[in-house]
Amino acid sequence: MTDFQQQAIKLAAQQQPLAWLEHFRALAANEWLAQPWPTRKTEHWKYTPLQGLQKTQLTSWGVAGIAANHVQSEFIPLDAHRLVFVNGVLDVANSTMESTYLVRFSQASAEQQALIQTHLGKIVEGERHLFATLNNAWLDDGVLLYVPRNQRLDKPVYIVNIATDTCAANQRLLIVLDDNAQAEVIEHYFSQADIQDGFANSLTEIHIGDGAQLQHYRLNLEAEQAQHIGAVHVNLQRNARLRGFALALGARVMRIDYQINHRGQGAELDLQGIYVPRNQQVVDYHTNVCHWVPHCTSNEVFRGIISDSAQAIFNGRIYIHKDAQKTLAELSNKNLLTSNKAEINTKPELEIYADDVKCAHGATISQLNENARYYLQSRGLSRADADVMLSFGFINELLEQIAQPAVHDYLQPRLAALFGRDMSLHTAAGMAELSND
């Protein structure tokens, strides 16, 4: 047991949990204290630097606040059901909970409480997801999105989590889509640049019923000194469909786990991700896609651009159970290093126990294409502008596939500016083919 683990439980004692969640929290607290702290010898944490987090002094929770005008300007301009949390506390003034499908745990009816208890913490086992266990132990409130059978949410759900102070924040979202239901959810995380030693622990659990469909976005746009460990846990039932998009800019510690289980035949997954750490930032994506039943498909594509002295980690695992015949599963991870000091540790994995499947996986690590750079320079671009265009073109293919126009239009100029200038995506997209020749 480490000092960090003990501090975390002492911090939990400052909360006033809901009575019907006390037993759930107590079990998680005991499990959290009993688990060993990850080290370099722990395979799933081998490359993730946790020394800074372990030294963080967890002393307080966030206090209620209102997002300032300059923070509100970072919101995605979107007609949506919006929930805004500042340092983990609901900002009522900037939230619009118009839908009866959305409810906070603290305001849930007896029927909704029963639904929450049916699904909460049931997708993964705690010993493999240490910080999910901590999220359970810290759980004092959360958000439930429940869409009944054959219903479609009238507009997206947009959940904004803002860090404006040095404190701990525990964020929990439970999504339950009944059979043939449809919804779109956007999770947006960002922080002020001067945040020091804050820590956010976020967990999203998703149950997608038979024939149901979910479009899910997770945007981690925190500042460089932020510390964020999060996860998305999903169960897909028969003919369920999940379309996911993940983006991370990097932080002092940024670790996101995706655990996706195909539980019903005909389930489909399409997960795309981009990570672009710079300076001294760290990004770590771990994905674990498990096919437990036959006739399911999964397609996973992640691309990263690592600059300066930044570090990225990608571990993508596909598990095919012995009963999961007729599985189609593909995993691709491509990385571009733009500095001699940049680092990427990538590990695609296939674990197959069925004999009638079609699976593929692969990873690449490269630098900018010299021929493409020369081509652009020969047409009048400077070396710096050529590098920017080729780098941006490397991820533009995934950006152009974003289904929600507001999300696409929000990310486009920000990522373009990140690479040095505001340019035409169409031009950069054309150069992407050259960079991959």
N, C-alpha and C positions, 0 to 999 in steps of 0.2 A: 504494500500500500504506500503510495507516495503522498507528499504534502499536498499536491494539487488535488488528489482524490479526497483527502480529508477536508480541505478548504471548500470543495464543491458541496459536500454534504452539510457543512456548517452554513453555507450560503442558502441551501434549501430550507434550513430552519427559520430563515427570515421571512419565508413566504406564508401566506394564509391559503392553503389549498382547499379545493372543493371537497366536501365530506365524502362524496361518492367516488373520489379518486385517491383517497388516502391509502387504501390497501395497495392499489396499483403502484403508487409512489414508494411505499415502504419496501415492497419486494424489489423494485428497481434499485433503491438505495443500497440494500444489502448486496445485490448482485454487482453493483458498481464498485463497492469497496472490496469485494472478493476477487475481482478480476485483476490480473497482472497488468502493469503499465507497459505499453509498447516500447520496444527498444529496436536497435538496428538488427537484432537477430529475429525480430518478429516479421515474418514474411510480408504481411499485408501493410506493414508500416516501415519497411526497410529503408525507403528513400525519403520518407516524409520527416522533415526536421521538427521535432516536438520540444526541443530544449527551451525555446523561448516561451512556449505555452506553459510548460511545466514550471517556469519561474514566475509566471503571471500571478499576481496577488488578487484573488477573487474576493472582494470585500463588499460589493454592493450591487443591487439591481438598478435598472433604469427607473427614472421617475417620469410621471406623466408630463407630456409636453405637446406643443403644437409645432408642426413643421413650418419653419420660417419661409418667407417668400423666395429666398434664393434656393432653398431646398425644394420647394414646390415646383420650381422651374425644371427640375430633373424628372418630374413625372412624365410618363408616356401619355401624350394627348390621345385619349382613348375613351370612347363611350362604353363604360363598363360599370359593374358593381365593384366599387373600390373600397378596400380596407387599408388604412395607413397605420403602421406601428412605428413609433419613435422610441428607440432604445428598448424595444420589446413591449411597450405600453401603447394601447390603442389611442390614436388621435381621432377623437370623435368628430372634431370640426372639419377634418378633411376626408372623412369616410362617408360612404353612401351605401348603407346596407338595405337596399330596397327589396331584395329578393327574399321570399320566404324560404328559399332553399339554403340560405346562408344563416348560420347562427354561431354565436360564441358558446363554448362549453359552459360558461358560467350562467348563461341564459337559456340553456337547453331544457326542454320539457322532459317529463319522465320517459316518454316514448323515444325522444332523441337521445337521452342519456343511455337508454338500453341499446340503441343503435351504435353509439360511440363505444360502449363497452364490448360490443360484439366484435368490432374491428380494430380497436386500438391496440397497438403493439403485437398484432397477431401474424404479421407477414414474415418477419425474420427472427432468428434466434439471437439473443443478446450477446452470447460469447463471441460471436463473429463481428459484432458492431458495438464496440465499446461505448462510443459517444451517443448512440441511440439509447443505450441503457441510461446514460446520464440525462438525456432529454426526458426520459420517463421519470427519473427521480426528481427532476426540476419542474415537472408539469403542474402548473397551477391554473392554467387556462389554455385555450386553443380555439381553432376555428373549424367548424364542420361545414362542408359543402355536400349536401345530399340532393341528388336529382332522382325523383321517383321513376318508376317504370314507364317507358314510352314517352318520356318528357324530354324536351330540349331547352336548355337555358337560353333565355332571350338575348343575352349579350354576355361578353366575357366577364370573368371574375379576375380582378386586378389587385394583387396583394403586394403592398409596398412595405419593405422593412428598412428603416433608416437608423444609422448609428450616428449620433451627434455628441456622444459623451463617452468617457471611459467607464465602462460598466459591463456587467454580464447581461446577456439577453437570451432567452429560451423561446424559440419559435416552433409552433406545432400546427400543422394543417392536416386534416383528415378529409379525404375526398371519397365519397361513396356514390358510384353511379349504378343505379338499378338496371335491370335488363332493358336493352335497347334505348337507354338514355344517352344524351349527348351534352358535352360541355367543353368550354375552352377556359384555361386557367393560365395566368401569367404571374409568376413570382419574381419580384424585382428587389434586389438587395443593393444598397449603396451607402456610403459613409462619407463624412467630412474628412478632409486630408490631414487634419491635426489630431485625429484620434490615436491615442497611445494605449497599448495594453488592454484594450477592450476585447471581449470574446463573445462571439455569437455561435450558438448551437441550434441548428435548425433541422427539423425532420418533417418530411411530407410522406404520408401514407395514402396509397391509392388503391381502391377496390373497384375494378371495372367489370360489371356484370355481363351476362350473356348478350352478345350483340351490341354492347354499349361502345361509345367512342369518346376519346378524350384527346384534345390538343393541349399539350402542356409545355410551357416555357419556363426556364429557370435562368435568370440573368444575375450573375454575381459581378457587380461593378464597384466593389469596395475600393477604398484607397489603399495605398501601399503598406501602411502599418496595421491594417486590420488583421484580425485573427478569426477565421470562420471555418467551422467544421459542420458539414451538413450531409443529408442523405435523402434519397427518394426511393421508397420501397413500394413495389407495385405487384398486385396479383391480377392476372388477366384470365378471365373465364372464357367459356366457349364463344368463339367468333368475336371476341372483344378486340378492340383496336386502340393502340396508343401511338400517337405521333408526338415525339418529344424533341425539344431543342434546348441545348445548354450552352451557356457562354460564361467564361471567367476571364477577367483581366489579370488576376493575380493579386497576392497580398503577402504579408509576412508569413502567414500560414493560411493556405486555402486547400481544403480537402473535401471533395464531394464524392459520395458513394451512390451508385445506382444498383439496386437489387431488384431484378424483374423476373417474376415467375410466370411461366405459361402453365396455367392450371386447367384450361379447357381446350378441347380440340378446335382448330381453326383460328386460334388467337394470333394476332399480328402485332409486331413491334417495328417502328421505324424511329431510330434515335440518332440525332446528329448533334455534334458538339464542336465548339471552337474555344481554344485557349490561347491567350496572347500575353504571357508575362514579360515584363521588362525590368530594367534596373536590377534590384535584388529580390524581386518577387518570386513566390513559389506557387505553383498550381499542381494539384494532384487529383486526377480523376481515376476512380476505381469503379469498373462496371462488372456486374456478375449477372449474366442472362441464363436462366435455367429453363430448359425444355423438359417438362415432366410428362407430357402426353403427346400423342402423335399429331401429325398434320398441322404443325404450327410454323410460323416464319418469323425471322428477326433479321433486320438489317441495321447495322451500327457503323456510323462513319464519324470519326473525330479527326480534326486537323489542328495543329498547333504551330505557332510562330514564336520562337523563343529568342529574345534579344538581350543584349548587354551581358550581365552576369546572372541572368534569371535561371530558374530551374523548373522543369516540368516533369511530371510523372504521369504515365498512363498505363493502367493495368486493365486490360479487357479480357474477361473470361466468358466462354460459352460452354455450358454443361449440357450434355445430351443424355438423358436417362435411358436405361435399357428398353423402356416401353415407348420411347418417343420416336417411333418409326415415321418415315416420310417427313422428316424435319428439313427445313431449308433455313440455314443460318449463315450470315456473312458478317465479317468484322474487318474494318479497314482503319488504320491509324497512320497518318502522314504528318511528318514534322519538318519544319524548316528552321535551321539555325542561321541567324544573321550576325552572329558574333563568335569569335574563337573561344570566348569564355562562357557562352551559353551551354546549357546542359539539358539533355532529355534522357530519361530512363523509361523505355517502353517495353511492355511485355504482353503481347497477345497470346491467349491460351485457348486451346480446344481440348475438351475432355469428353470423349464420345464412347458410349456404351451400347449404342444401337448400330445395326449393320445396314440399314436402308435409309441413309440420310445424304444430304448434299450440303456440305459445309466448306467454308473458306475463311481464312484469316491471314492478315499480313500487316506489316509495319515498315515504314521507310523513314530514313533520316537523311536529309540532304541540305546543301547550301544553295544559294542562288545560282541559277544556270548562267554560266559565263557567256554562252552563245546568245541567249536571250538578252542579257545585259548589253552585249556589244551591238546587237541589232537595234536596241532602243537608243543607245548612244550615237550610233551612226545616223540616226534621224533627228539629232539635235538635242536630245535629253541629256542632262547632266548625269553623272554616275549616281548621285544621291537620289535624283528623281526616278531614275531607272530602277533602283533598288526598292524604292517606295512602291512603285507601280507593280513590280513583280511580286513583292511581299503581299500586297493587298489582293492581287489577283489569286493568290494561293488559297485564300479563304472565301473569296467572293462567290465561288460556286455554291457554297453552303448558305451564304447570306441570301442569295437570290431565290433559294427554295423556301424561305420563311413564308408561311401561309398568311399570317396576320399582317396586313399592310402597315398598320400603325407601329408594330414592333420593327418591321423592316425599315421603315422611314426614320425611326428613332435611332436605330443602331448604325445605319449607313454613314451619316456624317461623323458620328463619334469615333467609329473605327477608322474612317478615312483620316480624321485629324490625328488619331493616335500614331499613324504611320507617316505623318509629317505634312500633309497638305490635303485640302478638300478637293477631290478629283471626281471625275465621272466614273461611276461604277461600271458602266458599259465598256469604257476603255480598259479598265483594269481587268474586267472579265475576259476580254479578248486576249489580253496578255497572259492569262492564267494557262492557256494551252501551250504557249511558248515555254513557260517556266517548267512544264512537266514533260517536255520533249526529251 
